[in-house]
Amino acid sequence: MDVTTNLKIEKLQFNSPVPGIRLDRYLTQVLQQFSRAYLQKLIVEGRVLVNGQMTKANQRLKKGDRITIELPPLSAHPLAEPIPLAIIYEDEDILVIDKPAGLTVHPGPGHPSHTLVNAVLAHCPGLAMSNEPMRPGIVHRLDKDTSGLIVIAKNDFAQEYLATQFKRRTVSKRYLVLVKGKLLPEQGIIEAHIGRDPHSRRRMAIVEGGKEATTQYQVQNYLDDYTLIEVTPMTGRTHQIRIHLSAIGYPVVGDTIYGTKSAYLDRQFIHAYRLGFRLPSTKQYQEFTSPLPVDLEQALEHLTQNA
């Protein structure tokens, strides 16, 4: 397969795809940084051509077919969008937001809009831009399907002050996580280096030569063949909690990539319920908390009733 790229167009040419494979399925395999839903949207919009012709997601490919994909360019700066925000705390320097599951933190390929950044820009137009215009105010992130607390910097001073705390690992981040199995011992530390999965660009993995990663956990409750734990990541690697827990044999419930699917939960059971740091305005340490969302509470009730 030969891939050539410019600013707006990404062209893929291949000579021998799997005979009879659906177009959308094949694109998902070769463009793993994009979701299948996003690729299907590009097909519907006419941005995917097979042999120069518009097509459908279910078209079966033949040997020698040539695929051309036009990716819509990202805006130079995110646009403000009137998306509701659950603001836990606000002063002249920061916002602490209780992010719902399903909301991506900042724009990127596959989700150019309708993100937390777009929502915050509508509330605070003068958000700190720093050196990354697509991620104004962002000093840390939560996965799209992780709910809970995130702090946003409103100005450059606050962004640098918060970023220094994250770099020095003085920020307290605690998560409530439900895993499959009875986790023993009741408290522990997981240490394993994390890097890009060499077999899948969309995944991270425990790999030799990856970045140092440390995760502490404490059991909160046992529910039948499940365990509710409090997790404290000492480092901030991508998908760290999910990868570490899966590696020791206790996958996160509802996590369809590293964990185990759930019949009663349509997203991963991870909630950032406590966040503590020094305020840029006063230099005083302060902690914020967030209760479990309704869907996670209902999942626990379901397990309790069936135990």
C-alpha positions in Angstrom: 0.0 0.0 0.0 1.3 3.5 -0.9 0.2 6.5 1.1 0.7 10.1 0.1 -0.4 13.1 2.1 -0.8 16.9 1.8 -2.5 19.4 3.9 -6.1 18.6 3.0 -6.0 15.3 1.0 -4.8 11.9 2.1 -4.7 9.4 -0.8 -4.4 5.7 -0.3 -3.5 3.3 -3.1 -3.6 -0.4 -2.7 -3.3 -3.4 -5.0 -4.6 -6.3 -3.0 -7.1 -5.8 -0.3 -8.9 -8.8 1.1 -11.2 -9.9 -1.7 -14.8 -9.0 -0.9 -14.2 -6.9 2.2 -16.6 -4.0 2.8 -15.2 -0.5 2.1 -15.9 0.9 5.6 -14.4 -2.2 7.3 -11.2 -2.0 5.2 -10.8 1.7 5.9 -11.2 1.1 9.6 -8.3 -1.4 9.4 -5.9 0.9 7.5 -6.9 4.2 9.2 -7.1 3.1 12.8 -6.8 6.6 14.1 -10.4 7.2 12.9 -13.6 5.6 14.2 -15.7 3.5 11.8 -18.6 6.0 12.3 -16.4 8.9 11.2 -15.2 7.0 8.1 -18.8 6.1 7.2 -19.7 9.8 7.5 -17.0 10.7 5.1 -18.3 8.1 2.6 -21.9 9.5 2.9 -20.5 13.0 2.3 -18.8 11.9 -0.9 -15.3 12.3 0.5 -14.3 8.7 -0.3 -14.0 7.6 -3.9 -13.3 4.2 -5.3 -11.7 4.3 -8.7 -12.8 7.9 -8.9 -16.4 7.2 -8.2 -18.6 8.0 -5.2 -19.6 4.9 -3.4 -21.3 3.4 -0.3 -20.0 2.0 2.9 -21.1 -1.5 2.1 -19.3 -1.7 -1.3 -17.2 -4.8 -1.7 -13.7 -4.1 -2.8 -11.9 -5.9 -5.6 -8.2 -6.4 -6.1 -6.6 -3.3 -7.7 -9.3 -0.9 -6.5 -8.0 2.6 -5.8 -9.3 4.6 -2.9 -9.1 8.3 -2.5 -10.1 10.0 0.8 -10.5 13.8 1.3 -10.3 14.7 4.9 -12.1 17.9 5.8 -9.5 20.4 7.1 -9.6 21.5 10.7 -10.2 25.1 11.5 -7.2 27.1 12.4 -8.8 27.8 15.8 -11.7 26.0 17.5 -15.1 27.8 17.3 -17.3 28.6 20.3 -20.3 26.4 20.6 -23.2 26.8 23.1 -22.8 23.4 24.7 -24.0 23.2 28.4 -21.2 22.9 31.0 -21.4 21.6 34.6 -19.0 24.2 36.2 -17.9 23.1 39.7 -15.7 26.1 40.4 -14.6 29.2 38.6 -12.4 32.2 39.4 -10.4 34.6 37.2 -7.8 32.0 36.4 -9.5 28.6 36.1 -12.6 26.6 35.5 -13.2 23.2 37.1 -15.7 21.3 35.0 -17.6 18.0 35.6 -17.2 16.5 32.1 -19.9 14.1 31.0 -19.0 10.8 29.3 -19.2 11.0 25.5 -17.7 14.5 25.3 -14.2 14.7 23.7 -11.9 17.2 25.4 -10.5 19.0 22.3 -10.8 19.0 18.5 -8.9 16.6 16.4 -9.2 14.4 13.3 -12.6 12.6 13.5 -14.1 15.2 16.0 -13.4 18.7 14.7 -16.1 20.3 16.7 -18.6 19.6 19.6 -15.9 19.2 22.1 -15.3 20.5 25.6 -13.0 23.2 24.2 -15.7 24.4 21.9 -18.1 24.6 24.9 -15.6 26.4 27.1 -14.8 29.0 24.4 -18.5 30.0 24.4 -18.3 30.6 28.2 -14.9 32.1 28.2 -13.9 33.7 24.8 -10.5 34.8 26.1 -9.3 31.3 26.9 -5.5 30.8 27.2 -4.2 29.9 23.7 -0.6 28.9 24.7 1.3 27.3 21.8 -1.4 24.8 20.9 -4.4 26.6 19.3 -6.5 23.5 19.0 -6.2 22.9 22.8 -6.6 26.3 24.5 -6.6 26.1 28.2 -6.0 22.3 28.3 -3.4 21.1 30.9 -4.7 17.5 31.2 -7.2 15.3 29.5 -9.9 12.7 30.2 -10.8 10.0 27.7 -14.0 10.7 25.7 -15.9 8.1 27.6 -14.5 8.9 31.1 -16.6 11.3 33.1 -15.5 13.6 35.9 -13.4 16.5 36.9 -11.1 18.5 34.6 -9.4 21.9 35.2 -9.2 24.4 32.4 -6.8 27.4 32.4 -8.3 30.7 31.5 -5.1 32.6 30.9 -1.4 31.9 30.1 -0.3 32.4 33.7 -2.7 29.8 35.0 -1.9 27.4 32.3 1.8 27.5 33.1 1.2 27.3 36.9 -1.1 24.3 36.5 1.2 22.6 33.9 4.1 22.9 36.4 2.1 21.1 39.0 1.2 18.3 36.6 4.8 18.0 35.5 6.0 17.8 39.2 3.2 15.2 39.9 1.8 17.3 42.8 -1.7 17.2 41.4 -4.0 14.7 43.2 -6.2 12.7 40.7 -8.4 10.0 42.0 -10.8 7.8 40.0 -13.6 5.4 40.8 -13.2 2.3 38.6 -15.2 -0.9 38.3 -13.2 -4.0 37.2 -14.2 -7.6 36.4 -13.0 -10.1 39.0 -12.2 -10.0 42.8 -9.1 -7.8 42.9 -6.5 -9.0 45.4 -4.6 -7.8 47.2 -6.9 -5.0 48.3 -4.3 -2.3 47.7 -1.3 -2.3 45.4 0.9 -0.4 42.9 1.2 -1.3 39.2 4.4 -0.3 37.4 4.7 -1.0 33.7 6.0 1.1 30.8 3.4 2.3 28.2 3.8 3.2 24.6 2.1 3.0 21.2 0.9 -0.6 20.4 3.1 -1.7 17.5 0.2 -3.6 16.0 -2.5 -0.9 16.2 -2.1 2.9 16.0 -5.3 3.5 17.9 -4.2 1.5 20.9 -1.6 1.9 23.6 0.1 -1.1 25.3 2.7 -2.2 27.8 5.9 -2.1 25.7 9.6 -2.3 26.3 11.0 1.1 25.8 7.7 2.8 26.6 7.2 5.7 29.0 7.3 5.1 32.8 3.9 4.6 34.2 2.7 4.0 37.8 -0.8 3.4 39.1 -1.9 2.9 42.7 -5.2 1.3 43.6 -7.3 0.7 46.8 -10.4 -1.7 46.9 -13.6 0.1 47.9 -16.1 -2.7 47.6 -16.6 -6.2 46.3 -19.8 -6.8 44.2 -20.2 -10.4 43.2 -17.5 -11.1 40.7 -16.7 -7.3 40.3 -14.6 -4.9 42.4 -15.0 -1.2 42.8 -11.7 0.5 43.4 -10.2 3.9 43.9 -7.3 4.5 41.5 -4.6 7.1 41.7 -2.4 7.4 38.6 1.0 8.7 39.6 1.8 9.4 36.0 -0.5 10.6 33.2 0.0 8.2 30.2 -2.7 7.8 27.6 -5.2 5.1 28.7 -3.0 4.3 31.6 -5.7 3.1 34.1 -7.3 0.8 31.5 -4.0 -0.7 30.3 -2.6 -1.4 33.7 -5.7 -3.0 35.2 -6.1 -5.1 32.1 -2.5 -6.2 32.4 -2.9 -7.6 35.9 -6.0 -9.5 34.9 -8.8 -7.2 36.1 -10.2 -5.4 33.0 -12.3 -2.3 33.3 -16.0 -2.9 32.9 -17.5 -1.4 29.8 -14.1 -0.8 28.2 -14.4 -2.3 24.7 -10.8 -1.8 23.8 -8.7 -3.1 26.7 -11.4 -4.3 29.1 -14.6 -6.3 29.1 -18.0 -5.4 27.6 -21.0 -4.9 29.8 -24.6 -5.8 29.2 -25.8 -2.9 31.4 -23.3 -0.1 30.6 -22.5 1.4 27.3 -19.2 3.1 28.3 -16.2 2.4 30.5 -16.8 2.6 34.3 -14.2 5.2 35.0 -15.1 8.4 36.9 -12.6 11.2 37.9 -14.3 11.9 41.2 -11.6 13.9 43.0 -9.1 16.5 41.8 -6.7 18.5 44.0 -4.1 21.2 43.2 -2.9 24.6 44.2 -5.0 27.5 42.9 -3.1 29.9 40.7 -4.8 32.9 42.4 -4.0 32.0 46.0 -1.4 29.3 45.8 -3.5 27.4 48.3 -4.2 23.7 47.8 -7.9 22.8 47.1 -9.7 19.6 46.3 -12.9 19.2 44.3 -15.2 16.2 44.1 -17.8 14.9 41.8 -20.5 12.3 42.6 -20.9 9.2 40.4 -23.1 9.9 37.3 -26.5 8.2 37.1 -25.4 5.6 34.6 -22.6 4.4 36.9 -24.8 4.4 40.0 -27.4 2.3 38.1 -24.7 -0.1 37.1 -23.6 -0.6 40.8 -27.3 -1.0 41.8 -27.7 -3.7 39.2 -24.7 -5.6 40.5 -25.9 -5.2 44.1 -29.3 -6.6 43.3 -27.9 -9.6 41.4 -25.2 -10.4 44.0 
